[in-house]
Amino acid sequence: MVDLSSRLDRWAGHRPDALAITFEGQTLRYGELASSVARTAGALRTRLDVRRGDRVAYCGLNRPELVITLFACARLGAIFVPLNWRLTPHEVSIALADAEASVLIGDDDYIAAIDERRAELPSLQHLVSVDHAEAAGADVAAPVGRLDDPLLIVYTSGTTGRPKGAVLTQAALAANAVNASHFQDLTSNDHALTVIPMFHVGGLNIQTVPLLLGGGRVTIHRRFDPGAWLADIESHQPTLSVLVPATMQAVPVAVVVADLSTDVDEATVRTWLTDRLAPFKLPRTIVFVDALPRNAMGKVLKHEVKANLMSTITDQSRR
């Protein structure tokens, strides 16, 4: 493997029509994904003069272009810097200055906000709307990146001071993909639903990048929405989805202990809840269980309930 993007080229040659990315009703197959990465790399190189070691920052919600830009940077030996879109323009500017980014690609609102602060960012030469990042780019004939090239700078949350950029090489992402595949038993038949932000390594490196390097499929949401997540669990039936505690708590789910001596079903429970709860509190999913896990004192073990909830919801959606 010359660089990470060459893995996509191999999948494009082996399974060009296999689904790679689904986003808001649109799909990218592996042949299309590899071509898009090559065109974006060409646009970065010919239009924006991006070379090995240059930093290309990205600030915007989840979408396929984020992943495409990552692999385009790998192809060029450049460094991808995904930024937290929840930060203020001042905080984003601090990260841009620290990374010495020469290019910022992002959603229009973020581009406009940073454009007002250009005087504070002497290294920043180009601001590009994500909708035009690929335009007018020529295909790069061959990848020039190497596995030992730095590829990713991910910033910490900065809870004890200013955020710090952690540098990961292409080899580190490749090794992470191998470890993630072994740990989660990933195959090219797997399908991940990515809803947490991809400026986090959790959103990017736990399943998204490993699956794409392994020929699997990824469905991307711009941001987490509990209703949309549950709808796609039911309609797309992904095999994997990473959630953090805050997102799990946002999913309105009712866990009901089934009484085999009664005829209570989901419709009965929904009617009972509708009469007693405000509409925004009504669960989107109702899960029936035989019993709740309890400790020796009879207290419900909520952490065990939450730990088992994801697999239960997924199993019920597939019935």
ABEGO torsion letter per residue (X at the ends): XABAAAAAAAAAAABAABBABBBGGBBBBAAAAAAAAAAAAAAAAAAAGBBBGBBBBBBEBBBAAAAAAAAAAAAAGBBBBBBBAABBAAAAAAAAAAAGBABBBBBAAAAAAAAAAAAABAABABBBBAAAAABGBBBBABBABBAABBABBBBBAGAAEBBBBBBBBAAAAAAAAAAAAAAAGBBAABBBBBABBAABAAAAAAAAAAAAAAGBBBBBBABBBAAAAAAAAAAAGBABBBBBAAAAAABBBBBBBBBAABABBAAAAAAAAAAABBAAABBABBBBBABBBBBAAGBBBAAAAAAAAAAAAAAAAAX
